[in-house]
Amino acid sequence: MNRKIVILLLALSLAGSVCFSSCEKYILPSLSFAKDTLSVSAAAQTVPQTVVTNVDWSLYSNSNWASCDLTEGSGETAITVSVLENTDAESRRCSITVETETLKKTFLIIQQGSPE
């Protein structure tokens, strides 16, 4: 009986050590921004933004008048958004999208129209 217990404990011990050495810890990915919306005047300018995540990310814009200084990064990263002058009277909007391996989130830029 004691021999069976010793063999069982030895088997459990070996199984546990195999799992601890080969099992990876899973990190639950997260993604957010310092601000979900950036409101800017009609003038050309740069605006700070922060991508807050714990994984690698990539970024793209859906417009030709707003861009970012970085298009990829890892973890929490300060970025600079550059906005061209809006010479139209109407305000305009664009989306900047950040993607991780499993998440996708967008922040909005609203630029005022040029005063008449």
N, C-alpha and C positions, 0 to 999 in steps of 0.2 A: 504494500500500500504506500509506504513512504517513498519507495523507488518511483512509483507512478506519479506522485506529487512532484518530486524533484524533476522528473523528465518533463512534466507539464509546465512547471515554472521555467525551466530552461528554454522550452519551445516558445513560450510567451515572451520571454526576455529577448530572444533572438528576433522574433517577429517585430517587436517594438523597436529594436535598434535599427532594423532594416528600414522601417517606415520613417523614423526620425532622421536618418541620413539621406533618404531619397525623396521625401515629401517636401515640396516647396510651400512656403507660406504665401497665401494669396492675398493681394492688396486690393481692396475694393476701390475702383477708380472713382474720382470725383472731378467735377468741372464746374467752375463758376467764374464770374468777373467781378472786379471791384465795383463797376457800374454796368447795369444792363442797357442803359441808354446814355449816349453822349449828345448833348444839345450844344450846338456851336453857332456862332454868328456867321454872316455871309463872307467874312474875310478869310483869306488863306491862313492856315494856322496848323500847329501841332497840338495834340491833346494826349495826356498820359492815360494809360489804361493798364490794368493788371489782369493777366490770365492766372487763375487760381486753380491748380490741379496737382495731382500727385503722380502723374504719368507723362509720357511723351505726348506731344500734340503738334498739329499743323493748322495753318490758318489761311483763309482766302477771303477776298472781298468780291462783292457782286457789282462793283462800279469802277469807273475809270477816274473818279474824282476823289476817292478816299483810299488810302493804302496804309500799310503798317511797315515799320522798320524790320520786323522779324516775320518769317513765314513758318517757322517751326521752333520748338523748344522742348524743355523738359521741366516739369514741376512748376512752381509759382514763378512767374516771369513778368517783369515790367516791360511794356511795349509802348511805342510812340505811334499814334495815329496821325497821319498827315492828310489834311483836307485842302483841296484847291478852292480858290475863290468862287463863290456862286454869284454870277453876274445877272441871273434871272430874278424877276420879282417874286417868283414862287419858291417856297421852301422845297427842299428835296431830302430824300431818305436813302440810306443804303444799309446793307447788312454785312457784318463781318462774322464769318463762321469759323469756329474752332472745333476740330475733331480730334478725338483720341481713338484708340483701337476700338472702343466700344461705346463712346459717347459723342454727341454732336450738339453744340449749343451756339446760339447767335446773339451778338449784341447789336444794337441799332445806333446809327448816327443820324441825327436830324440837324440839317443845316438851314438856317434862316435864309430867306430871299434877300436880294440886294434892295436897299431902300431906294425909293424912286425920287 
